Amino acid sequence: MSVLYEQSIVIVRPGVREDEYGNQKPDWGDAAERIPVDQVNVQPSGGSTEDTDDKQVTVTGWLLISAPGTMPDLRETDRVELDGVDDVVLEVTGKVGRWPVPAGVRHIEAQLKEVS
C-alpha cells in the first residue's frame, strides 16, 4: 500500500427520528451509525472562505480519496470524522465519485467541507 493512503476516517451515517410534526429527520446523536474506514487520503482542497459579518465562520474544503482497490460505502448524506484529529467533522458536499473496475483501479473520491 502506498504511504498516501495511511489515514483513517469514521463515516457517520445518521439515524432517523420523527419531529413533533411527524416528519422524518436525520439523527446525528446516539442513533447514528459509525463505520471505521482505513486506507484513505484526506487533504485540504480548494482553500478556505471566511464570513465575518455576523460571526466568525470559516469554511474549508477537503478532498477524500480512497486507496486503489477500495470502495468505502460513503454517501452524500454522511459526515466524516478524521481519525486522530480531535473534533474535526466534515460534511460530504455533492455526489461521491465512484470509479469502478474498467481500468482495474477502483476507488472513491469525495469533496468535503469543514465549517468552524
C-alpha positions, -999 to 999 in steps of 0.1 A, spaced: 0 0 0 12 35 -8 21 59 20 -5 82 5 -33 61 20 -23 56 56 -51 78 71 -83 65 87 -117 81 89 -151 72 106 -181 76 84 -210 89 104 -244 79 89 -274 95 106 -303 75 121 -338 87 117 -362 103 142 -396 119 140 -400 156 148 -431 170 166 -450 171 133 -443 135 123 -416 144 97 -385 121 93 -353 140 103 -317 129 105 -305 119 140 -268 126 144 -269 115 181 -269 80 196 -289 66 166 -261 75 141 -241 45 127 -203 48 129 -183 30 102 -145 30 105 -126 31 72 -88 27 66 -67 33 36 -78 68 27 -61 102 19 -78 134 32 -62 167 24 -73 203 23 -85 213 -11 -99 244 -27 -89 268 1 -110 285 27 -135 313 29 -144 335 58 -176 353 68 -172 379 95 -205 398 90 -225 382 118 -199 359 134 -166 344 126 -172 315 103 -145 297 82 -154 271 56 -125 249 44 -127 224 15 -112 189 18 -107 161 -7 -111 124 3 -96 97 -20 -97 60 -11 -67 37 -19 -68 19 -52 -88 -13 -49 -111 0 -22 -147 13 -24 -159 25 10 -197 30 13 -196 68 17 -229 86 8 -236 123 2 -258 123 33 -229 111 56 -204 130 76 -168 121 81 -146 123 112 -109 125 107 -92 98 128 -66 112 151 -78 148 148 -100 160 177 -133 175 168 -129 177 131 -162 167 114 -165 171 77 -197 172 56 -199 155 22 -207 181 -4 -224 167 -35 -222 132 -50 -195 107 -41 -174 98 -72 -172 61 -77 -146 47 -100 -154 10 -106 -131 -15 -123 -129 -7 -160 -92 1 -158 -86 -23 -130 -82 5 -103 -113 12 -83 -117 38 -56 -139 67 -45 -134 105 -44 -155 129 -24 -155 167 -18 -159 175 19 -163 208 39 -155 218 74 -174 247 89 -157 262 120 
